[in-house]
Amino acid sequence: MTYLTCFFLDNEKDIIVNLYKDLDRMYYVLTTPNHSTGNLIRNLSKTCNLPLSQDDNGMLIITDEIPCFIDGNNQESYIFKLADTEIASIYPDGTVDRKATIPAIAKTLMSQTKDFKLPAGKTIFKTFIRKDLKFRADLHTHMNGNLTGDILIALGIAHQIRYPLYYVKKLELELTDAQWEKVNAQREKVARQFVSSDLQGKYLDRRINDNTFINFADLILNNLDNAEMNIVKIRNSLAVIKDGQAVFTNLEKVYLYRYVFCKGKESEEQIPFAKVDMIPDEDVKNALKQMLRDRENPDYCHNTIFQDKLLWIARSYKKQGVCYAEISDTTLVKKYESIEMLRQVHAVMPSIYQETGVMIRFLAAMRRIPLTIVKDAVTPANYLEQNLEVLKATALDPYVAGCDFVGEEINDIITLKPAFKEIVKIAKADPSFVIRVHAGENDSQKDNIAHSIACVKESLEPGQQMPKMRLGHGLYTYSLASKKGKETLKELKENNVVLEFQITSNVRLNNLNSLQNHPLKQYLEKGISCVQGTDGAALYGTNSIDEQLSLEKMLGLTDEELKQMHDSERKIIEESQKAYSTKKAAFAELLGDRDMEEVLLEKMQAVTISKAKAKSAPKLDANTELKDQIEEITWDRTPVVLLGGSFNTENRTTKISANAIKQMDDMLEYMSPDEVCFVIGHKLSGYEKYLLDHNDKGFRIYSFVPALITKKEAEKIKEADVKVRVSIESEGMGIYKSINYEIFERRPSVVVAFDGNSAAANLIQEAKNGKGRSVILIWNHSKTLMQKAKSLHGYVYSFDGENPLTNIIDSLKTKFKSK
């Protein structure tokens, strides 16, 4: 057989169909090399009723013949089908006309479990949407999550960015001997600058490797023997994890990989582009060649990386049929960076719009909590005041449509209410100004949708109209049939609040484990304005078309419901285009013959936001308050992480049951304090308290606590017989990240989960994803956690009176010993 070509069934190039010809017969070999568990290809095989086999390397594959057909014009084509759905027409010359795809949401659900339940109709989508129902906007997305890995790689080559040695080693990229010799010589020079550093060991190595660079164009173009595999590894690093759902921690790490390209700096030593045609990846090669042609275009010849990024975002939207987008970006609340960004936007956007017909505007994004993933980054206590000072000026720009509160939803938005008083002042002067809040993304803060509206309403001046308001995600609130739910619906409707839905990111970020209870259809039935976003499509392997298909197929939206969303979106597009024209004229008049920087700096007036009269007690530094109890987790015992008290919403209390207590008692009797230690949260309530009160055998117990705690919490922990680990996160809902870092990523462990909400589900997902082997056991009567368990079939064990916890542990012990 002769290799002909290949094509992909998904946007991330994870499901590869290789095509081979033998005379006039054609065969395919389907592989999923980026998915190490084998769940994806096993579940795809089962869904499509196709036999699995193995290649010469022991990898699972699906292979079969593709039948040839002759049409009415006597033209031959090979029709490739899966589960009776026509996927592609393949012509004798190797041309592939793909007609259906497997969307990222289905791929993730298949990767997550050993027993995928969805039918083929919700797994393989024909890529056709009625023209009159096609969504034309992306109203919820993020600046550095839009471009695919292939485009970012091409940008990195075109601009010859500096690529850190740390990522070369982290991704295990292959370099030539000459490249290693050059980069190691540079590393020696960099290391000399750290001779007096207080850093040691791996921390010192990391800092040196972060500041040692290779020209990315050199890495690819002068290393063509390894280019194909290196491109695959780099591409995979630019999207959330493949084999299952991710959590917010993973998303933050992916952004760090993306920043290398999105915020890249060009190398001092440049190389020629003579070998571009030899790049093995067609998509990277073709994008790079277009980027080089753009340099001959006077409109783009001086483009910065940022301007090229905008150009390719617009080209991507044009390809998807999107004509309007609002991109959330934190740069717009940074004093000098915001001005430089807007200067570059004004310089290139008219040409981009002329070429693509896509209007791009921005939402100035403020973080609801300080970012902790960037090591050594210090966030000032008054960061919100600084953000608002800048926003007062940047909001005047016609390309700025409004503002946004972003970040993991682990705190009540009401704590930021003082900031809204300043924001509604901006909205009073500019009626088109959009106030967007990420709210209802997970179930840890079910009041956040209602509280977001209240923050705006209660900040209005007498007689001031309600500004334009949108809520991103809107998945979770109290039951819409409950009193609180009905009140929330009333507020949404009366205040014309728009809800934005991003189904793929919800699934891939572990915020949605079951599609059955998705609220979109309920909101549409009640007449609430709803629109679609992508949340940074490339991060999640999706795009605007796949998102709409996923909403339609996965949630069963009717044409009437799609039209409701289409009409809400069209209204926003029309209003936004008018707002841009109005603001453009006003901004030109404001500037006159003065420089933009001079005017905007003048408009940045200091802001002092009143400290809210906190209903909760002031917070103390946990490292200081609990210093006498802080101790590393011992390495001579297996950690047993107990969920049932601290991993709920802040206001929800775990109620212990007699049946579950029987399981606890048996577990404590079965386990030995010489073999295991326990890990709990900071509340010391529910099953955690029961453990502390019945620790007759003297188990060592470690309590993970947030970086900031109340005096009452500190006193409670001091009185308890616990060792302490202090998280880098200041909010209790975020301590799962530190448990993952210290336990799941480093060592074997056991998770015993009796109760919890999204923080518990995140911790369970981290345990499944972690590098250390973790046994996960979930109480069968926890409705929320059993939803998580069902999505992880084959990776968790449920227990109850009929299937006792100790029996499962004993059988697993025997199983592992036999191995």
SVG drawing of the C-alpha trace seen along z (x, -y; Angstrom):
<svg xmlns="http://www.w3.org/2000/svg" viewBox="-41 -70 70 81">
<polyline fill="none" stroke="black" stroke-width="0.4" points="0.0,0.0 1.1,-3.6 0.5,-6.4 -1.8,-9.0 -2.6,-11.7 -4.3,-12.3 -7.0,-14.4 -8.3,-15.1 -11.7,-14.5 -11.2,-17.3 -9.8,-20.8 -6.9,-19.9 -5.5,-17.2 -5.9,-14.5 -8.0,-12.1 -5.9,-11.3 -7.2,-9.4 -4.3,-8.2 -5.2,-7.2 -3.5,-4.5 -4.0,-3.3 -3.4,0.1 -4.1,-0.1 -7.7,-1.4 -8.6,-0.4 -8.4,-2.8 -7.8,-2.0 -7.7,-4.1 -5.9,-3.9 -7.4,-6.0 -5.1,-6.8 -5.2,-9.1 -1.5,-9.4 -2.0,-12.4 -4.2,-10.5 -2.2,-8.1 -5.0,-6.3 -6.6,-4.9 -10.0,-5.9 -10.7,-8.1 -10.1,-5.5 -11.8,-2.7 -14.9,-4.7 -14.9,-5.9 -14.6,-2.2 -17.5,-1.2 -19.7,-4.2 -19.2,-3.4 -19.2,0.4 -15.7,0.7 -13.1,3.3 -9.8,2.2 -6.4,3.6 -2.8,2.7 -0.1,1.3 3.5,2.5 4.3,0.3 1.4,1.6 -0.8,-1.5 -4.5,-1.0 -5.8,-1.8 -9.1,-1.5 -8.6,-0.3 -10.8,0.6 -11.4,0.2 -13.1,-2.9 -15.6,-2.0 -15.4,-3.8 -18.5,-5.3 -19.2,-6.7 -21.5,-9.6 -23.8,-10.6 -20.8,-12.3 -18.8,-9.1 -16.5,-10.7 -15.0,-8.5 -14.9,-9.3 -14.3,-7.3 -16.9,-7.9 -15.6,-7.6 -18.3,-7.0 -18.5,-6.5 -21.7,-5.3 -23.7,-5.9 -22.6,-9.5 -20.7,-10.6 -17.5,-12.1 -15.6,-12.9 -15.4,-12.5 -11.9,-11.5 -10.9,-11.9 -8.3,-9.9 -5.8,-12.8 -5.9,-12.9 -8.3,-15.9 -10.4,-15.5 -13.8,-17.2 -14.6,-16.9 -18.3,-17.1 -18.5,-16.1 -16.3,-16.4 -16.1,-15.2 -16.4,-18.3 -14.1,-19.0 -16.8,-18.5 -17.5,-14.9 -13.8,-14.2 -13.3,-15.3 -16.1,-13.2 -14.8,-10.2 -11.3,-10.7 -12.5,-11.1 -14.2,-7.8 -13.8,-4.1 -17.5,-3.8 -18.8,-6.5 -22.6,-6.6 -23.5,-9.3 -24.9,-8.0 -23.2,-8.7 -25.7,-11.5 -24.1,-13.5 -20.6,-12.5 -20.2,-13.1 -21.7,-16.3 -22.4,-17.2 -21.0,-20.7 -24.0,-22.4 -26.0,-25.3 -29.0,-27.1 -27.8,-30.4 -30.7,-32.4 -29.8,-30.8 -26.0,-31.1 -24.4,-33.0 -22.2,-35.9 -20.6,-37.1 -18.2,-35.9 -19.3,-37.9 -17.3,-36.0 -13.7,-35.3 -10.2,-36.1 -7.2,-37.8 -4.6,-35.0 -6.9,-32.0 -8.2,-32.7 -5.5,-31.5 -4.8,-27.8 -1.4,-26.3 -0.5,-26.1 -1.0,-29.9 1.0,-30.7 3.8,-28.4 3.9,-30.2 3.8,-33.6 6.8,-32.4 8.8,-31.5 7.8,-34.6 8.8,-36.9 11.8,-34.8 10.8,-34.9 12.9,-33.9 11.9,-30.5 13.0,-29.7 15.2,-26.7 12.8,-25.8 10.1,-24.9 12.5,-23.1 13.3,-20.8 9.8,-20.7 8.3,-19.5 11.3,-17.3 11.9,-18.9 14.7,-17.6 17.5,-19.9 20.5,-19.3 23.9,-19.0 24.8,-22.4 21.7,-23.9 22.4,-22.3 26.0,-23.5 24.9,-27.1 22.0,-27.2 24.2,-25.6 26.9,-28.1 24.3,-30.9 23.0,-29.1 26.5,-29.3 26.6,-33.1 23.1,-33.5 24.1,-31.3 26.9,-33.7 24.3,-36.4 22.8,-34.3 25.9,-33.5 24.7,-35.7 21.1,-34.5 19.4,-33.2 17.7,-30.6 18.9,-27.0 18.4,-23.6 15.5,-23.3 14.3,-26.9 17.7,-28.2 17.7,-25.9 14.2,-27.1 15.2,-30.8 18.3,-30.2 16.4,-28.2 13.7,-30.8 16.2,-33.4 18.1,-31.2 16.6,-31.4 16.8,-29.8 15.5,-31.5 12.2,-29.7 12.7,-30.0 16.1,-28.4 14.6,-25.6 12.2,-24.7 13.8,-25.6 17.3,-24.4 16.1,-21.3 13.8,-19.8 14.5,-16.2 12.8,-16.8 10.4,-19.5 7.3,-17.3 7.5,-15.8 8.5,-19.1 5.6,-20.9 3.2,-18.3 4.6,-18.6 4.4,-22.4 0.9,-22.4 -0.3,-20.1 1.2,-22.5 -1.0,-25.3 -4.3,-23.6 -5.8,-22.2 -5.0,-18.6 -6.1,-15.9 -7.1,-12.8 -10.1,-14.2 -11.2,-17.3 -8.9,-20.0 -9.3,-22.4 -8.5,-26.1 -4.9,-25.4 -4.3,-23.7 -5.8,-26.5 -3.5,-29.0 -0.5,-26.9 -1.6,-26.7 -1.7,-30.5 1.9,-30.6 2.9,-28.4 0.8,-30.7 2.3,-33.9 5.7,-32.9 4.1,-33.4 1.4,-35.9 3.7,-38.3 6.9,-37.1 10.1,-39.1 12.1,-38.8 15.6,-37.3 18.6,-39.5 20.2,-37.1 17.9,-36.5 18.1,-33.6 17.0,-33.5 13.7,-31.9 15.2,-29.7 13.7,-26.4 10.1,-27.4 8.9,-25.0 10.4,-22.1 8.3,-22.5 6.5,-19.2 3.2,-20.5 1.1,-21.9 -1.0,-24.3 2.0,-25.8 3.8,-26.1 0.9,-27.7 0.2,-30.2 3.9,-31.2 4.1,-31.7 1.1,-34.0 2.8,-35.9 5.9,-36.4 3.7,-37.6 2.0,-40.1 5.4,-41.8 5.1,-42.9 1.7,-44.5 2.2,-48.2 -0.7,-47.8 0.9,-45.0 4.7,-45.3 5.5,-46.8 3.2,-44.7 4.2,-43.8 3.4,-40.3 0.3,-41.8 -0.9,-43.4 -0.3,-40.1 -2.2,-38.3 -5.2,-40.7 -5.0,-40.1 -5.0,-36.3 -7.8,-36.4 -9.9,-38.4 -9.0,-36.0 -10.1,-33.1 -13.4,-34.7 -14.0,-35.5 -13.5,-31.8 -16.1,-30.9 -18.6,-33.5 -18.2,-35.8 -18.3,-39.5 -18.2,-41.0 -16.2,-40.0 -15.5,-41.4 -12.3,-40.2 -11.5,-40.4 -8.0,-41.6 -6.3,-42.6 -3.8,-44.8 -6.5,-47.6 -6.3,-48.2 -2.5,-48.6 -1.3,-52.1 1.2,-52.4 0.7,-49.0 -3.0,-49.9 -2.0,-53.0 0.6,-51.1 -2.0,-48.4 -4.6,-51.0 -2.0,-52.8 -1.3,-49.5 -5.0,-48.7 -5.8,-52.1 -2.8,-51.7 -3.8,-48.3 -7.5,-47.7 -8.9,-49.7 -6.8,-47.6 -7.9,-44.4 -11.6,-45.4 -11.2,-46.3 -9.7,-42.9 -11.9,-40.7 -15.1,-42.6 -14.6,-41.6 -15.0,-44.3 -12.9,-43.5 -13.5,-45.4 -12.4,-44.8 -13.6,-44.4 -11.1,-45.8 -10.7,-42.8 -10.1,-43.1 -9.2,-40.0 -11.7,-39.1 -8.8,-37.6 -5.0,-38.1 -3.3,-35.7 -1.1,-33.2 0.2,-31.0 3.0,-33.5 5.8,-32.9 7.2,-36.0 4.4,-38.2 3.3,-40.7 -0.2,-42.0 -0.6,-45.3 -3.4,-45.5 -5.0,-48.4 -4.8,-46.7 -8.5,-47.3 -8.1,-51.0 -5.2,-51.1 -7.3,-49.2 -10.2,-51.6 -7.9,-54.6 -6.8,-53.3 -10.3,-52.1 -11.6,-55.7 -9.4,-56.7 -9.4,-53.6 -13.2,-53.4 -13.2,-56.5 -11.6,-54.6 -14.1,-53.4 -12.4,-50.0 -13.2,-49.5 -16.8,-48.2 -16.9,-47.8 -15.3,-46.0 -15.2,-42.5 -14.5,-40.7 -12.5,-37.5 -10.7,-34.7 -11.7,-31.6 -15.1,-32.0 -14.1,-31.1 -15.3,-34.3 -18.6,-36.1 -18.7,-39.0 -20.4,-41.1 -16.9,-41.5 -16.1,-43.7 -19.2,-45.9 -17.2,-49.1 -15.5,-48.8 -18.9,-48.8 -19.7,-52.3 -16.8,-53.6 -17.8,-51.4 -21.4,-52.6 -20.1,-56.2 -18.4,-55.3 -21.6,-53.7 -23.5,-56.9 -21.3,-58.9 -21.3,-56.2 -24.7,-54.4 -23.2,-51.9 -20.6,-50.8 -21.0,-47.0 -20.5,-45.7 -19.7,-42.0 -19.1,-39.6 -18.0,-36.0 -20.8,-34.5 -22.4,-31.1 -19.5,-29.2 -19.4,-26.7 -21.6,-25.7 -19.5,-27.1 -21.2,-30.5 -24.8,-30.1 -25.6,-33.7 -23.2,-35.3 -25.7,-35.8 -28.1,-37.6 -25.2,-39.4 -23.7,-40.6 -26.9,-42.3 -27.3,-43.7 -23.7,-45.1 -24.7,-47.2 -28.2,-48.2 -27.3,-49.3 -24.4,-51.4 -26.5,-53.5 -27.0,-57.1 -30.6,-58.3 -32.5,-58.3 -29.7,-56.5 -30.8,-53.8 -29.5,-50.3 -26.4,-50.0 -25.9,-47.2 -25.0,-44.1 -23.9,-40.6 -23.1,-37.6 -20.6,-35.1 -21.4,-31.4 -24.6,-31.6 -24.7,-27.9 -25.3,-27.8 -27.8,-29.5 -30.5,-28.3 -33.2,-26.1 -35.2,-28.4 -38.4,-26.9 -37.3,-28.0 -38.0,-31.3 -34.5,-32.5 -34.4,-31.2 -37.6,-33.0 -36.3,-36.3 -33.1,-35.9 -35.2,-35.3 -37.2,-38.4 -34.0,-40.5 -32.5,-39.1 -35.6,-40.0 -36.4,-43.4 -32.8,-44.6 -32.3,-43.2 -29.3,-41.2 -27.8,-39.0 -26.4,-35.5 -23.5,-34.1 -23.0,-30.4 -19.8,-28.5 -20.6,-24.8 -17.2,-23.4 -15.1,-25.3 -17.6,-24.4 -17.0,-20.7 -13.3,-20.9 -12.8,-22.9 -14.7,-20.5 -17.6,-22.8 -20.2,-20.7 -20.2,-16.9 -23.8,-16.2 -25.5,-17.9 -29.0,-16.8 -29.5,-19.8 -28.0,-22.6 -30.2,-25.6 -30.1,-27.3 -33.4,-25.9 -35.1,-27.1 -33.7,-30.6 -34.9,-30.8 -38.3,-29.5 -38.6,-32.4 -37.6,-35.0 -34.1,-35.7 -31.7,-37.0 -29.0,-34.4 -26.0,-34.4 -23.0,-32.2 -19.3,-32.7 -16.2,-30.5 -14.3,-31.5 -11.0,-31.5 -11.9,-28.8 -8.4,-27.5 -7.7,-26.7 -10.5,-24.1 -10.2,-22.9 -13.4,-24.5 -14.6,-27.4 -17.8,-29.4 -19.3,-26.8 -18.6,-23.8 -20.0,-25.7 -23.3,-26.4 -23.5,-22.8 -22.7,-21.6 -25.5,-23.7 -27.9,-22.5 -27.0,-18.8 -26.0,-18.3 -28.8,-20.3 -31.4,-19.6 -32.1,-23.3 -34.9,-23.8 -34.8,-26.2 -37.0,-28.5 -34.6,-28.6 -31.6,-29.1 -33.5,-32.0 -34.1,-33.5 -30.3,-33.5 -29.6,-34.7 -32.0,-37.7 -30.4,-38.6 -27.0,-38.5 -28.0,-40.5 -29.4,-43.2 -26.1,-43.4 -24.1,-43.5 -26.2,-46.4 -26.0,-48.4 -22.3,-47.8 -21.6,-49.0 -23.5,-52.2 -21.7,-52.7 -18.3,-52.3 -19.2,-55.0 -20.5,-57.4 -17.5,-56.8 -15.1,-57.2 -16.3,-60.7 -16.3,-61.7 -12.7,-60.3 -11.4,-62.1 -12.9,-65.4 -11.4,-64.7 -7.9,-64.1 -8.0,-67.1 -4.4,-67.5 -3.0,-66.1 -1.2,-62.7 -3.3,-59.8 -0.9,-59.1 -1.0,-62.7 -4.8,-62.7 -5.3,-59.3 -2.8,-59.8 -4.6,-63.1 -7.8,-61.2 -6.4,-58.6 -7.5,-60.0 -6.8,-58.4 -9.6,-56.3 -10.3,-55.5 -12.9,-52.8 -14.5,-52.6 -13.8,-49.5 -17.0,-47.5 -18.4,-47.2 -17.5,-43.5 -20.1,-41.2 -17.3,-38.7 -14.4,-39.1 -11.1,-40.6 -8.5,-38.1 -5.1,-37.3 -2.0,-35.8 -2.1,-32.1 1.6,-31.6 2.1,-34.0 -0.9,-32.9 -0.2,-29.2 3.6,-29.1 4.0,-26.7 1.8,-24.1 3.2,-24.3 4.9,-21.1 5.6,-19.2 3.6,-16.1 5.5,-13.0 6.8,-10.8 6.6,-7.5 2.8,-7.4 0.2,-7.4 -1.9,-10.6 -5.7,-9.9 -7.5,-13.1 -10.9,-13.3 -13.6,-15.4 -16.6,-16.2 -16.6,-19.7 -14.3,-22.2 -15.0,-21.7 -18.5,-23.0 -19.8,-26.4 -18.9,-28.9 -22.4,-28.9 -23.2,-25.2 -22.7,-22.9 -22.1,-19.2 -24.6,-17.1 -23.2,-13.8 -25.2,-10.6 -25.2,-7.6 -24.6,-5.3 -21.6,-7.3 -20.3,-7.4 -20.3,-3.6 -18.1,-3.7 -15.8,-6.2 -15.6,-4.0 -14.7,-0.9 -12.1,-2.9 -10.4,-4.2 -10.4,-0.7 -9.0,0.8 -6.2,-1.7 -3.0,-2.0 -1.5,-5.3 1.9,-3.8 0.9,-3.5 -1.4,-6.4 -1.9,-10.1 -5.1,-12.1 -5.4,-15.4 -8.4,-17.7 -9.4,-21.2 -9.6,-24.3 -13.1,-24.3 -12.7,-21.2 -16.4,-20.5 -18.6,-17.6 -16.7,-14.4 -13.4,-16.3 -14.6,-17.1 -15.7,-13.5 -12.2,-12.3 -10.7,-14.8 -13.1,-13.8 -12.6,-10.0 -8.8,-9.9 -8.3,-7.4 -5.5,-5.6 -3.4,-8.8 -3.4,-9.3 -1.3,-12.3 -3.7,-14.8 -2.8,-17.7 -5.1,-20.6 -4.7,-22.7 -5.7,-26.3 -6.0,-29.3 -3.3,-32.0 -5.8,-34.3 -8.0,-33.1 -10.2,-34.7 -9.3,-34.9 -12.0,-32.4 -10.7,-30.0 -7.1,-30.4 -8.2,-29.7 -10.2,-26.7 -7.1,-25.3 -4.8,-26.0 -7.1,-24.1 -7.2,-21.1 -4.5,-18.4 -3.5,-19.1 -0.4,-19.9 -0.8,-22.7 -0.1,-23.3 -0.7,-26.9 -2.0,-27.2 -0.8,-30.0 -4.5,-30.7 -6.3,-33.2 -9.7,-31.7 -10.8,-28.4 -12.4,-27.3 -8.9,-27.4 -6.9,-25.2 -7.5,-22.1 -4.7,-23.5 -2.1,-23.2 -3.3,-19.7 -2.8,-18.8 0.7,-20.3 1.9,-18.7 0.2,-15.3 -1.4,-14.3 1.5,-15.5 4.1,-13.9 3.1,-10.7 0.5,-7.9 -2.6,-8.8 -6.2,-7.9 -9.2,-10.2 -12.2,-9.5 -15.1,-11.8 -18.3,-12.1 -19.5,-15.5 -18.6,-18.7 -19.4,-21.0 -17.2,-22.3 -14.0,-22.5 -14.4,-18.8 -15.1,-18.0 -11.9,-19.9 -9.9,-18.0 -11.2,-14.7 -10.3,-15.6 -6.8,-16.7 -6.4,-13.3 -7.4,-11.6 -5.1,-13.8 -2.1,-13.7 1.2,-12.0 1.1,-10.1 -1.3,-7.2 -4.5,-8.0 -7.3,-5.7 -10.5,-7.7 -13.5,-6.6 -16.8,-8.4 -19.8,-8.1 -22.7,-6.7 -25.2,-9.0 -23.5,-12.3 -25.6,-13.5 -23.1,-16.1 -20.0,-14.0 -21.6,-11.0 -22.2,-13.1 -18.4,-13.6 -17.9,-9.9 -20.1,-8.9 -18.0,-11.1 -14.9,-9.3 -16.2,-5.8 -13.3,-3.3 -11.2,-5.7 -13.3,-6.0 -15.0,-3.6 -18.3,-4.3 -19.0,-2.9 -22.0,-2.6 -23.5,0.0 -23.8,2.7 -20.4,2.0 -18.3,1.0 -15.3,-1.3 -13.0,1.1 -13.9,3.9 -12.9,1.8 -9.7,0.7 -8.8,4.3 -9.5,5.6 -7.5,2.8 -4.6,3.5 -4.7,7.2 -4.9,6.2 -1.9,3.8 0.2,6.3 -0.5,9.0 0.9,6.7"/>
</svg>
